[in-house]
Amino acid sequence: ARKTAIKTIDQAGLNNAIQQFYAVEDRFPKDLNELAQKRYVQSVPERPPGSRFVYNPATGDLKIVRQ
């Protein structure tokens, strides 16, 4: 349950930062690192063990998928 909660919080925070970036920059970030470079997040969170971030810069969609 804790892993699911952490995954949900990380994904919600990143999705919020992606939407803020889009509102200000009028485009989605080219990658998640750009969110940190432009200070929309302090840093890109560690991905949950056994998972990876799948980000689509064309649509701003972010998913956390199990490997």
Residue pairs with C-beta under 8 A, 6 or more apart in sequence:
3 48
3 49
6 48
7 48
7 51
7 64
10 45
10 47
10 48
10 64
11 62
11 63
11 64
13 41
13 45
14 32
14 35
14 41
14 44
14 45
14 53
14 62
15 62
17 35
17 40
17 41
18 28
18 29
18 35
18 40
18 60
18 62
19 60
20 40
21 28
21 29
21 34
21 35
21 38
21 40
22 28
22 60
25 38
28 57
28 58
28 59
28 60
29 35
29 38
29 40
29 57
30 57
31 55
31 57
32 44
32 53
32 55
32 62
33 44
35 41
35 44
36 42
36 43
36 44
44 53
47 53
47 64
48 64
50 66
50 67
51 64
51 65
51 66
51 67
52 64
52 65
52 67
53 62
53 63
53 64
54 62
54 63
54 64
54 65
55 61
55 62
55 63
56 62
